[in-house]
Amino acid sequence: MSLATLTINFKSPVVKYGDLVLARLINQIKSDSLSIVIVDDKAIKFQSELKLNDETTYLDNDVFVELAKFTEQKEFDLDLYNVANDKLTLKKFDVLNEELLKINNLLDLRTYIKDTAEFGLEDIFVWGILRSNGLMGSILKNKNYINLTRWYNNMELFPIVGEAHAFIQQECKLLKTTQKLKNAAEGKKKEGHKANFDIDLPGAKIGEVVTRFPPEPSGYLHIGHAKAALLNQYFANHFKGKLLIRFDDTNPSKEKEEYEQSIIEDLALMEIKGDSLSYTSDHFDLIYDYAIKMIKEGKAYCDDTDVETMREERGEGIKSRRRDRTVEENLRIFTEEMKNATEEGLKHCLRAKIDYEALNKTLRDPVIYRCNLTPHHRTGTQWKMYPTYDFCCPIVDSIEGVTHALRTTEYRDRNAQYDWMLEAMKLRKVHIYDFARVNFVKTLLSKRKLQWMVDENVVSNWDDPRFPTFKGVRRRGMSVKALRDFVISQGPSRNVINLEWNVIWALNKKVIDPIAPRNVCIQNPVVVEIEDGPTTPEIKQIAKHKKNPDVGLKDIVYSNKIIIEKDDIDALDASEEVTLMDWGNCIITKNADGSVTGKLNLEGDFKKTKFKLTWLAETADKTEVELVDFDHLITKDKIEEVDNWKDFINYDTEFHSFGTADLNIKNMKKGDILQFERKGYFILDKVPEKAGDKFVFFTIPDGKQVNRYGTKK
């Protein structure tokens, strides 16, 4: 949960590096309790701004003090903070000199400002002020500040500190991309754009980069997985390397072959093909051997502490009563009791012995093996205990040759754990690069929550058009090209934002509009007799798409009886000339007896008519259709951790209406896309199977319209 949002203005006179570093440090300790937003809008006057629950705002110098309250550090030198803010921000060297000498003397016998074994809040804000001061380059060259220079350079060695400037620069480059995408969705720009992929991928060499996409077969791929898969493919191709596809099948309670097959199909549709396909279960024997190695080296222990107590102890940094078991006892329990899932074994799990008091709570002796009696869909009952993702992932990445593990920022606090596992088992180093997951408003991406909605019949299945799964958005009318273009436009940004769905649907419209045939659907029809229309219906062929002849031809029927929508008739004067689309001008008259008649004026100027109307010949060649529109499943833009997400489920999300469409509909196949003129874009979801069935079309959002058709079902 993001308890607060910190906004840094990169274009302000003084960039608040200290605020940024502290916020990132807090997220390492407390798992993304802060969201960080970088802006470079010159119209924004603040240097940094902290918003708590969207109610309280602290500006500039107060921000660091408020941020400090999120940390576990007990003491905070406000006097030093106030002096630093008053004097170290100045850019007059003679004024700075006195204060800098004080800090230099303070550091004479200390590594850090508060004489601790590691840097604290005071070090962060003093470093941040000096980093923002343009005179710092000259200061570091001055021999009078030898201790200050040593301290400053030492601080820069910490990645979370030294990478602050690069972090802001990266996010600022991506601001332009995000803005262009929003402009495209709003029609402000016609040209496309390209995200910034010029990132520092550590150790990347042409021909040697190996990335991987490791989905768990516990559900259908959603749009977030699509981003991960496409980015891994992008960097593998960019560096002329390899992409590995690996199923992380370590939890038989949730995994099914159905999900595995679905993932394979979705990857094929997205044109993602790995250089190899593997399973974590291929390596169960090897992972088991590494677990034994960990136990023998005193780096893992068996624990039968109950789940609630273990959670409480890890949260409070309390040592487990089983932590000091002997190697022999741990080996016996793991290889005899847990492996065979005996009564004693089922009570135990295997934990890595890292640091139960670590500030980063993922390092507090995480579970790396647990028993599970559910048969595995590939290995059957061979195993009765399985490794956790955090244990097996670094092992398999390393042994399969992965050089760069790209994963979302929600795993950022686990990066230290990932590195520890590799080092503990003396495995080859794998570089981690994290990027922001894709988030949409009013949308849940948790597989557990999506599964609940399937089980509770909130939706029909995982491919429901209201779901953010790949199959769901495809069924709603999303093109693969639009999805790929969207992901590439987002790039590998680490900037977490909640996007409106109209952004991606606007991109999709650009893809389907040039190739979607134009058809007609009339709802709530009124019969109009055309006095000089053909008495015998005539069929002509015209272009399906006026601007793209490659789409082909369609039949159109002309008759002396046509149907027009009642809303259109009601909008006309008693007698008014209109343009009947794909026919010509016609004078429509609403008679006193309630009938409606028309007289063709095919020589009339269509530019002079106010109304251009769709119509259909009133013949037996019409087709009955059902149009279905949808609303969001969630009523709140962003579900917070404190929220009960089930309270925000929208159970009334289907809107059904009926109409009559032209005869060309009968030649369509499921999945075909069209535009019903003056209504919007639709995808055919169901073809009639028996008498009385209708063609069922789902509306495709175009980035603008919402729930235009019919009533709730």
Stockholm file with secondary structure:
# STOCKHOLM 1.0

chainA/1-713         MSLATLTINFKSPVVKYGDLVLARLINQIKSDSLSIVIVDDKAIKFQSELKLNDETTYLDNDVFVELAKFTEQKEFDLDLYNVANDKLTLKKFDVLNEELLKINNLLDLRTYIKDTAEFGLEDIFVWGILRSNGLMGSILKNKNYINLTRWYNNMELFPIVGEAHAFIQQECKLLKTTQKLKNAAEGKKKEGHKANFDIDLPGAKIGEVVTRFPPEPSGYLHIGHAKAALLNQYFANHFKGKLLIRFDDTNPSKEKEEYEQSIIEDLALMEIKGDSLSYTSDHFDLIYDYAIKMIKEGKAYCDDTDVETMREERGEGIKSRRRDRTVEENLRIFTEEMKNATEEGLKHCLRAKIDYEALNKTLRDPVIYRCNLTPHHRTGTQWKMYPTYDFCCPIVDSIEGVTHALRTTEYRDRNAQYDWMLEAMKLRKVHIYDFARVNFVKTLLSKRKLQWMVDENVVSNWDDPRFPTFKGVRRRGMSVKALRDFVISQGPSRNVINLEWNVIWALNKKVIDPIAPRNVCIQNPVVVEIEDGPTTPEIKQIAKHKKNPDVGLKDIVYSNKIIIEKDDIDALDASEEVTLMDWGNCIITKNADGSVTGKLNLEGDFKKTKFKLTWLAETADKTEVELVDFDHLITKDKIEEVDNWKDFINYDTEFHSFGTADLNIKNMKKGDILQFERKGYFILDKVPEKAGDKFVFFTIPDGKQVNRYGTKK
#=GR chainA/1-713 SS CCCEEEEEETTSSSCCHHHHHHHHHHHHHHTSCEEEEEECCTTCCCSEEEEETTTEEEETTHHHHHHHTTSSCCCCCHHHHHHIIIIITCCCHHHHHHHHHHHHHHTSSCSSTTCCSSCCHHHHHHHHHHHHCTTHHHHHHCGGGHHHHHHHHHHHTSHHHHTHHHHHHHHHHHHHHHHHHHHHHTTSCCSCCCCCCCCCCTTCCTTTCEEEECCCSSSCCBHHHHHHHHHHHHHHHHTTCEEEEEECCCCTTTCCHHHHHHHHHHHHHTTCCCSEEEEGGGGHHHHHHHHHHHHHTTSEEEECCCHHHHHHHHHHTCCCTTTTCCHHHHHHIIIIIITTTCTTGGGCEEEECSCTTCSSGGGSCCEEEEECCSCBTTTBTSCSEEECHHHHHHHHHHHTTCCEEEEEGGGGGGHHHHHHHHHHTTCCCCEEEEECCCEETTCCCCHHHHHHHHHTTSSSSTTCTTSCBHHHHHHHTCCHHHHHHHHHHHTTCCCCCEECHHHHHHHHHHHHTTTCCEECEESSEEEEEETTSCSSCEEEEEESSTTCGGGCEEEEEECSEEEEEHHHHHHSCSEEEEEETTTEEEEEEECTTSCEEEEECTTSCGGGCSCEECCEECSTTCEEEEEEEECCSBSSSSCCTTSCGGGGBCSCCEEEEEEEECGGGGGCCTTCEEEETTTEEEEEEECCCSTTCCEEEEEECCSSCCSCSSEEC
#=GC SS_cons         CCCEEEEEETTSSSCCHHHHHHHHHHHHHHTSCEEEEEECCTTCCCSEEEEETTTEEEETTHHHHHHHTTSSCCCCCHHHHHHIIIIITCCCHHHHHHHHHHHHHHTSSCSSTTCCSSCCHHHHHHHHHHHHCTTHHHHHHCGGGHHHHHHHHHHHTSHHHHTHHHHHHHHHHHHHHHHHHHHHHTTSCCSCCCCCCCCCCTTCCTTTCEEEECCCSSSCCBHHHHHHHHHHHHHHHHTTCEEEEEECCCCTTTCCHHHHHHHHHHHHHTTCCCSEEEEGGGGHHHHHHHHHHHHHTTSEEEECCCHHHHHHHHHHTCCCTTTTCCHHHHHHIIIIIITTTCTTGGGCEEEECSCTTCSSGGGSCCEEEEECCSCBTTTBTSCSEEECHHHHHHHHHHHTTCCEEEEEGGGGGGHHHHHHHHHHTTCCCCEEEEECCCEETTCCCCHHHHHHHHHTTSSSSTTCTTSCBHHHHHHHTCCHHHHHHHHHHHTTCCCCCEECHHHHHHHHHHHHTTTCCEECEESSEEEEEETTSCSSCEEEEEESSTTCGGGCEEEEEECSEEEEEHHHHHHSCSEEEEEETTTEEEEEEECTTSCEEEEECTTSCGGGCSCEECCEECSTTCEEEEEEEECCSBSSSSCCTTSCGGGGBCSCCEEEEEEEECGGGGGCCTTCEEEETTTEEEEEEECCCSTTCCEEEEEECCSSCCSCSSEEC
//
